[in-house]
Amino acid sequence: MRVLVLGSGAREHAVTWKFSKSHRISGLYIAPGNAGTDELGENLPEVDPENAIQVEEVCRDKNINLVFIGPEAPLAAGVADVLRKKGIAVFGPGAKAAELEASKVFSKNFMLRHAIPTAAAETVKSLAELENHLEHLKGRVVLKQNGLAAGKGVFESSDREALYSFGKKVLEKDSLLAEEFLQGYEISIFCLTDGKDYVVLPTCADFKKAGSGDSGPNTGGMGAICPVPGVGSSLLETVHKKIIAPTFRGMQEENLMYSGVLYFGLMVTDQGPRLLEYNVRFGDPETQVLIPLLESDFGNLTEAACIGRLKDFPLQVSSNYALGVVVASQGYPEAYAKDIPVKPIPIFPEQDALVFHASTHRKGETVLTGGGRCFTAVGLGPTLLNANVRAYEAVSRISFQGAWFRDDIGKKFFFDEEG
């Protein structure tokens, strides 16, 4: 099997690492890749993942059997549609189904059509509508940019001036979804689907806020854990009955099924689970903690999803916990410097810890940063606390000027684990 992974983040490094362990792989390429993926396969830095023509040419030149699309932008751009028309197997949806993530309004309307529990919301297309909406609401309000925003298009506040300022900026280029603020705790559930059947993967939780104690602005994600302590069979049964199963039924009815992954972002409230959003790809940083716990051959697993054979696939999952901590550049999620030299990072025993790169590159023997989120250090262990200790041990060995990270990833779930 010859595989092309599209993307350059820590998610794609984790996926590439998993593919590299498959006994099926005879060729592994990453476009554009990063300094971490370069050690596992062949980077193709000149290839734009959103340019379907370039991607198709690479597939022809490298005799690619399967394309794994990591980020949301190539999916929304319809790259998968072009490749499938050429007979190339793709892990990821076409543009039509990608609207479940690419458009918050489309997604919300889909949820309502299929009676899926979610937050009340209203579409806002003008400043007058925004002013009217804010005038009649009390307490905290959630505003969401309709289109893709790399995880940073959500703003929640009770400050009407701050909400108006955020909304005005978004409305200059896009529409908004003004949504009811829900209280509870968030969990992430990923399902693999082959276009007919689906498999539910272990539950994750990510930490979106920049500051400790879930304070500060939203980011693309500063850490994640898998599985989530305290999420028992009763809650999962409810989520499956009221959210997951109705979603896939609705997708069948509306001809939105595909081969790939579907993410459910959930808020667990006192009134039960509520669906916040869909993603049509693996999340970042959740992928970095989920992928190491999948013990099945990843080449076989993704092939099964692409050829409609998930139903009988013998999926094997580790009983360990994984905890990931993102190390970011100074200034992130606002403006940040790039091309910062990184001191050599030691190699850890894979059963204890892994370090995944994001948008890094090399100049000679030196690794340089290239993005806001630069690395994810993942600890593995029989308990969440053990995984936490190993993750932060790895974090302490990642050093570059201005590097910062949250010091409390996973801590709010320690009590659930012990209890």
C-alpha positions in Angstrom: 0.0 0.0 0.0 1.3 3.4 -1.0 -0.2 6.2 1.1 -0.3 10.0 0.8 -1.1 12.0 3.9 -2.2 15.6 3.3 -1.3 18.2 6.0 1.6 19.5 8.1 0.3 19.5 11.7 0.8 17.3 14.7 -2.3 15.4 13.7 -0.6 14.4 10.4 2.6 13.5 12.2 0.6 11.2 14.5 -1.2 9.6 11.5 2.1 9.2 9.5 3.7 7.6 12.6 0.8 5.1 12.8 0.9 4.4 9.1 4.7 3.8 9.3 4.1 0.9 11.7 1.7 -0.8 9.3 3.0 -4.0 7.6 1.1 -3.0 4.5 3.1 0.2 3.7 5.5 0.1 0.7 5.5 3.9 0.2 4.6 6.8 2.6 4.4 10.4 1.4 3.3 13.6 3.2 2.3 16.8 1.6 3.6 19.2 2.7 4.7 17.5 5.9 7.0 18.7 8.7 10.3 18.0 10.3 8.8 15.0 12.2 7.1 13.4 9.3 10.3 13.7 7.3 11.8 11.1 9.5 9.0 8.6 8.7 8.4 9.1 5.0 9.0 11.4 2.1 7.8 15.0 2.5 6.5 16.8 -0.6 6.8 20.5 0.6 6.0 21.9 -2.9 2.5 20.3 -2.9 -0.5 22.4 -1.8 -3.0 20.1 0.0 -5.9 22.3 -1.3 -4.8 22.1 -4.9 -6.6 19.0 -6.2 -4.6 19.1 -9.5 -1.3 19.0 -7.7 -2.5 16.2 -5.4 -3.8 14.2 -8.3 -0.4 14.5 -10.1 1.4 13.3 -7.0 -0.9 10.3 -6.8 -0.2 9.4 -10.4 3.6 10.0 -10.1 4.0 8.1 -6.8 1.4 5.3 -7.6 -0.6 6.2 -4.5 -3.3 3.7 -3.4 -4.8 5.7 -0.6 -5.0 9.4 0.3 -5.6 10.4 3.9 -6.8 14.0 4.2 -6.0 15.5 7.6 -7.1 19.2 7.6 -10.6 20.5 7.0 -9.6 23.0 4.2 -8.8 20.4 1.5 -12.0 18.6 2.4 -14.1 21.7 2.1 -12.3 22.5 -1.2 -13.5 19.2 -2.7 -10.1 17.5 -3.1 -11.7 14.2 -2.2 -14.3 14.5 -5.0 -11.6 15.0 -7.6 -9.5 12.1 -6.5 -12.4 9.7 -6.2 -13.5 10.5 -9.8 -10.0 9.4 -10.8 -10.5 6.1 -9.0 -8.2 6.9 -6.0 -9.3 5.7 -2.6 -9.7 8.6 -0.2 -10.1 8.7 3.6 -12.3 11.8 4.0 -15.6 13.3 2.7 -16.4 15.2 -0.5 -17.3 18.9 -0.4 -21.0 18.3 0.1 -20.7 16.3 3.3 -17.8 18.5 4.4 -20.4 21.3 4.9 -21.3 19.6 8.1 -18.1 21.2 9.4 -17.5 24.0 6.9 -20.8 25.7 7.6 -22.1 26.1 11.1 -25.5 27.2 9.7 -25.8 24.1 7.5 -24.7 21.9 10.4 -27.2 23.4 12.8 -30.1 23.1 10.4 -29.1 19.4 9.8 -29.3 18.8 13.6 -32.7 20.5 13.8 -34.1 18.5 10.8 -33.2 15.3 12.5 -34.2 16.2 16.0 -30.7 16.0 17.5 -30.4 17.6 20.9 -28.4 20.8 20.5 -28.2 24.4 21.7 -30.8 26.9 20.5 -29.4 29.2 17.8 -30.2 32.0 15.4 -28.4 32.9 12.1 -27.1 36.5 12.0 -26.3 38.1 8.7 -26.1 41.8 9.5 -25.1 44.3 12.2 -28.8 45.2 12.7 -29.6 41.5 13.3 -26.7 41.2 15.7 -27.7 44.3 17.7 -31.3 43.1 17.9 -30.1 39.6 19.1 -27.8 40.9 21.7 -30.4 43.4 23.0 -32.9 40.7 23.8 -30.6 38.1 25.5 -29.4 37.9 29.0 -26.3 36.2 30.4 -23.5 34.6 28.4 -23.9 34.3 24.6 -21.9 32.2 22.1 -21.1 33.6 18.7 -19.7 31.3 16.0 -18.3 32.2 12.6 -20.3 30.3 10.0 -17.2 29.2 8.0 -14.0 27.5 8.8 -11.8 29.4 11.3 -9.1 26.9 12.5 -10.8 26.4 15.8 -10.7 30.1 16.7 -14.1 31.3 15.3 -16.0 30.9 18.5 -16.4 33.7 21.2 -18.4 33.4 24.4 -19.1 36.3 26.8 -21.7 38.2 28.8 -20.0 41.5 27.7 -22.3 42.9 25.0 -19.6 45.3 23.7 -17.1 42.5 23.4 -19.6 40.3 21.6 -20.6 43.1 19.3 -16.9 43.7 18.4 -16.3 40.1 17.6 -19.5 39.8 15.6 -18.9 43.0 13.7 -15.4 41.7 12.6 -16.9 38.3 11.5 -19.8 39.9 9.6 -17.3 41.8 7.4 -16.5 38.5 5.7 -19.0 35.9 6.9 -22.3 35.2 8.7 -22.7 34.2 12.3 -24.5 31.7 14.4 -25.7 33.2 17.8 -26.1 30.3 20.1 -27.4 29.5 23.5 -24.6 29.1 26.2 -24.7 25.6 27.6 -23.1 24.6 30.9 -21.5 21.3 31.6 -18.3 19.6 30.4 -17.2 18.8 26.9 -16.3 15.5 25.4 -15.3 14.4 21.9 -16.4 11.3 20.1 -15.0 10.1 16.8 -16.6 7.5 14.6 -15.0 5.8 11.7 -17.4 5.3 8.8 -17.1 3.4 5.5 -20.2 5.0 3.9 -22.5 2.2 5.2 -21.5 1.3 8.7 -19.6 3.0 11.5 -17.4 2.2 14.5 -17.3 4.4 17.7 -13.8 5.1 19.0 -12.7 5.8 22.6 -14.0 9.1 24.0 -11.6 12.1 24.1 -11.7 15.5 25.7 -9.7 18.5 24.5 -8.7 21.8 26.3 -9.6 24.7 24.0 -8.8 27.7 26.2 -5.3 29.2 26.3 -5.1 29.6 30.1 -5.0 27.2 33.1 -8.4 26.5 34.5 -10.0 26.8 31.1 -9.5 30.6 31.1 -8.4 33.0 28.3 -9.2 33.0 24.6 -10.1 30.0 22.4 -7.3 28.2 20.6 -7.1 25.3 18.2 -6.6 23.2 21.3 -3.9 23.2 24.0 -4.1 19.5 25.1 -6.3 16.4 25.1 -6.9 13.1 27.0 -8.2 9.7 25.9 -10.2 8.0 27.2 -12.3 10.3 29.5 -12.7 9.1 33.1 -16.3 9.3 34.4 -17.9 8.7 30.9 -19.7 5.5 31.6 -21.8 3.1 29.5 -25.1 4.8 30.4 -24.0 8.2 29.0 -22.5 6.6 25.9 -25.7 4.7 25.3 -27.7 8.0 25.5 -25.3 9.7 23.1 -25.5 6.9 20.7 -29.3 6.7 20.8 -30.0 10.4 20.6 -27.1 11.8 18.7 -24.8 9.4 16.8 -27.5 7.0 15.4 -29.8 9.8 14.3 -26.9 11.6 12.7 -25.9 8.7 10.5 -29.6 8.0 9.6 -29.9 11.6 8.6 -26.7 11.4 6.5 -28.1 8.3 4.7 -31.3 10.1 4.0 -29.6 13.2 2.6 -26.9 11.3 0.7 -24.0 12.7 2.9 -22.3 9.4 3.7 -18.6 8.9 3.0 -15.5 7.0 3.9 -13.6 8.7 6.7 -14.2 10.0 10.2 -17.0 12.0 11.8 -16.4 13.9 15.0 -19.1 14.8 17.5 -18.3 17.7 19.8 -20.6 17.3 22.8 -21.5 19.3 25.9 -22.7 17.0 28.8 -25.3 19.1 30.7 -27.6 18.4 33.6 -30.4 17.9 31.0 -28.3 15.4 29.1 -25.8 15.5 26.2 -26.1 18.2 23.6 -24.3 18.3 20.3 -22.2 21.4 19.7 -20.6 20.7 16.4 -19.5 18.1 13.8 -16.1 17.8 12.3 -15.6 15.6 9.2 -12.0 14.7 10.1 -9.8 13.8 13.1 -9.3 16.6 15.5 -6.1 18.2 16.6 -4.9 17.7 19.4 -7.3 14.7 20.0 -5.7 12.7 17.2 -2.4 12.7 19.0 -3.9 10.9 22.0 -6.4 8.7 20.2 -4.1 7.3 17.5 -1.5 5.8 19.9 -4.3 3.8 21.6 -5.4 2.1 18.4 -3.6 -1.3 18.3 -5.0 -2.5 14.9 -2.9 -2.2 11.8 -3.7 1.4 10.6 -3.2 0.5 6.9 -5.8 -2.3 7.3 -8.1 -0.1 9.2 -8.2 2.8 6.8 -8.4 0.5 3.8 -11.5 -1.2 5.5 -13.1 2.2 5.8 -12.4 3.1 2.1 -13.7 -0.2 0.7 -16.8 -0.6 2.9 -15.6 -3.4 5.2 -15.7 -1.8 8.7 -18.6 -3.9 9.9 -16.4 -7.0 10.4 -13.1 -5.3 11.1 -11.5 -6.6 14.4 -10.7 -3.2 15.9 -8.3 -3.5 18.9 -7.8 -0.7 21.4 -5.3 -0.3 24.2 -6.5 -0.2 27.8 -4.0 2.6 28.5 -4.6 6.3 28.9 -3.0 9.0 26.8 -2.6 12.6 27.6 -1.3 15.3 25.3 0.2 18.7 26.0 0.6 21.3 23.2 3.7 23.5 23.3 3.0 26.8 21.5 4.9 29.9 20.3 4.9 33.0 22.4 1.8 35.2 21.4 -0.4 32.3 20.2 -3.4 32.4 19.5 -2.7 35.9 18.4 0.4 37.0 16.4 3.5 34.9 17.0 7.0 34.6 15.7 8.2 31.8 13.3 11.5 30.2 12.4 12.6 29.9 16.1 15.4 27.3 16.6 14.4 24.3 18.7 16.9 22.5 20.9 17.3 18.8 20.0 14.5 16.7 21.5 15.4 13.3 23.0 13.7 10.2 21.8 11.5 8.6 24.5 10.5 5.0 24.8 7.3 4.8 22.7 5.4 2.9 25.4 5.9 6.0 27.7 5.9 9.1 25.6 5.7 10.5 22.0 6.4 13.9 20.6 4.6 15.0 17.5 5.7 18.1 15.4 3.4 20.7 13.9 4.5 22.8 11.0 8.2 22.5 11.8 10.9 22.4 9.2 14.7 21.9 9.1 17.5 24.2 8.2 20.5 21.9 8.1 20.4 19.9 11.3 18.3 22.5 13.2 14.5 22.2 13.6 12.7 25.5 13.3 9.1 26.4 14.3 6.6 27.2 11.7 3.3 27.7 13.4 1.5 28.8 16.6 1.1 25.3 18.0 4.6 23.7 17.5 4.5 20.3 19.3 2.3 17.9 21.1 3.9 15.8 23.8 1.9 12.7 24.6 2.3 10.6 27.8 1.0 7.0 27.9 0.3 4.9 31.0 -2.2 2.7 32.9 -3.8 5.7 34.6 -4.5 9.2 33.5 -2.2 10.6 36.3 0.6 8.4 35.1 0.1 9.6 31.5 0.1 13.2 32.8 3.4 12.7 34.5 5.0 11.2 31.4 3.6 13.9 29.1 5.0 16.7 31.3 8.4 15.0 31.5 8.5 15.1 27.7 7.3 18.7 27.7 10.2 19.7 29.9 12.6 18.5 27.2 11.1 20.7 24.4 12.9 24.0 24.4 12.8 27.0 22.2 12.5 30.8 22.9 9.1 31.8 24.0 7.7 28.3 24.3 4.7 28.0 26.6 2.0 25.4 27.5 -0.8 24.8 29.9 0.2 23.2 33.2 -3.2 21.6 34.0 -4.1 19.3 31.1 -6.2 16.5 32.4 -6.3 17.6 36.1 -10.0 18.3 36.2 -10.6 14.6 35.4 -8.3 13.1 38.0 -11.1 12.9 40.6 -13.3 11.0 38.2 -10.5 8.5 37.5 -9.9 8.0 41.2 -13.6 7.9 42.1 
